[in-house]
Amino acid sequence: MKGLSKWDERFSSEGYVYGTEPNEFLREWVTSHQIEGKRVLAIAEGEGRNAVWLAKLGFEVEMWDASKVGLEKAKRLAASRNVSLQMKQIDLNEACWQKEAYVMVICIFGHFPPHVREKVFAGIQKTLRPGGVFLTEVYSTNQLAYGTGGPNDASLLYTEGMFHQLNDNFAPLVLNEKIVWREEGTLHQGESALIQYVGQKR
């Protein structure tokens, strides 16, 4: 494994470390709401479980991840489910965001250093069409007390206040901080302190 990035190394096992089924919050929200349009962007998407599920619903999904190994596993998962994805190996610190290109952007457990998080939030605001939605589920700073997944560095975790900064450009449809049970592969297991957010671009 010499020379592999942290994420290439994490994804290099035969199994899917976060499982092959979509995140439960994503599943619940998307299946209970009408989304106008087809083009969806999934960022920091890892091994592709959420992107593949959205493609199975009929969305045209583009997924970004920095890990070549993760993208290769996503390609295999997509083939096994008879769907196709557009895939790009992208470091979000250097990403170029197309203006008003997507009807939905999802980021499931995407945890970034603060300067990258600010770029990601700005990029999402740029790349969504008016009326489009940004959906995310991430670990809150309270997750450090649970140890059931996510980073051990508080600077990579989220607070509700971080999402309030989006209010000028997004109408918040969901903003919850809660404790829920998550069973996603081997790395997300047990009670978890989460923030769930859905914002609609004004």
N, C-alpha and C positions, 0 to 999 in steps of 0.2 A: 504493500500500500504506500510505499515511499513516494512522495511527490504529490499525493492526492490532497485536495483541499479538505477542510473539515467536513463539508457536506458531501463531497464525493466519497469520503471514507465512511460517513454515516450511512449512506445509501448503498454501499457496496455489498451488503449482505444479500443473500438470495431472496429473502422475504421482503415484504413492504413494511417498513418500520412504523408507519402510521396507519397501516391497513390499506385496504382497497375500496372501502366504502366511504361515501362523502361525509363530511362534517355534519353533525346532527342539526345545528343551528341553520346552516346553509340549506339543508334538505327541507326543514320545516318552513323556512321563510319563502323559498322559491316555489315550493309546491302550493303555497296558500296565497300567492300574489301573481297578478298578471304583469308580465314584463313586455313592454312594447319594443319590438325589434329583436335581432338575433345575435349581434356581435358582442361577445363577452371576452374580457381579459382576466386571466387568473395569474396573479403575481406571487413570487416566492412559493411556487406551487409544488415544489419537491418532486414526488414520484407520480403526481398526476391524478390522485384519486378524485378530487373535486372537479377538475377539468373534464375528466372522462365522464363523470356522471352528468355534468351539464351538457356535454356533447350528445349523450344518450337521449337527453330530453329534446334534442333538435337545435340547440344553440350552435353557432359558429364560434368556436372557442380558440383563443390564442393563449398559450401559457408561457410564462417566463420563469426561468430559474437560473441561478448561477452555476448549478451542478450539472456537468455533462452526464454523470452517472444517473442522476435523478431523471433527466430528460430521456435517457435511453430506457429506463424502466417505465416511464410514462408512455413511451411509444409502444412498448410491449403490452402494457395494460390496455391501451386504446385498441390495439389489434385484437386482443382477446375479447373485447366487448363490441367489436365490429364498428368502431367509430374512428374518425380521424381528428387530429388536433394540429393546429399550427404551433410549432414550438420554436422558442428562441432562447439561446443561452445569453442571459443578460445579468450584469452586475447592476443592481438598482442604484448604486452610487453614481453610475455613469449612464443611466438609461435616457433615451430620447423618447419623449411621449408625444404621440400624434394627437393633434387637436381634434376634439369632439368626434372620436372614432368609435366609441363603444357605448352600449346601452347599460352595461353593468361591469363593474370591476370588483373582483373578490380578492381578499387577502386573508387566508386562514392560517393563524398562528405565524404570521410574519413579524419577526422581532428584529429590530434594527438599531444601530447606534443612533443617538438623537439627531445628528446632522443628516443621516440617511433618511430617517423617518420624516423629517421636514421636507426633503426632496420628494419622497414618495407621496406625501399628502398633496404637495403642490402639483405633482405629475398627475395624480388621480383627478384633481379638480380640472386640469387642462384637458385630459383625454376623454372624459365623460361628455356625452351629449346632454344638453338641457333636458331635464326630466329623467336622466339616467340615475342609477343607484350604485352606491359604494357600500358593500357588505363585508364586514369583518368580524371574526371572533379571535380574541387574543387573550393572553394571560395578563391579569392585573398585578400590580406590585404586591398584593396580598398573597399571590401564589407562592412566594418564598417560604411561607409557613406550611405549605402543603407538600411540596416536593414531588408532585405527581406528573411533572412534565414542564417543559419550557426552560428558559435560561435561568442561571443562578445569579445573574447580574441585574440589579434593580434598574439600571439605566436602560436596559433593553425591554423592560416591561412597561405597561400602560396604566394611565389613570383616566378617569372620566373627563377630567379637565383637558386632556390632550385633544379630545374630540370636540370640545366646545369651540376650539379655535376654527373649526370648519363651518361654524354657523353662518358666517357671512355669505357663503356660497352654497351651503347645503341646508335643506330642511331636515332635521333629524326625525326619522320615522321610528327608530328603535335606539335607545341608549340604556343598556342595563348592565349593572355590575352585580354578579350573582355567584353563588357556589352551586356547581352542578357536577354530576358524575359523567366522566368521559372515559370511554374505552375505545381507543384508536390505536391499533397495532400494539407494539410493545412499549412505546415511549410515552404515550398518554394514557395513564391508567389510574383511575380513582377520583376522589373529590378534588375539584379544581376551582380556583378563583379566576373568573373570566369577566371580560367586558365584551358585550355584543353590541354592535353598532350597524345601523343601516341609515344612510343619508341620501336624500334625493337632491340632485343638483338643481339649483334654482334657474 
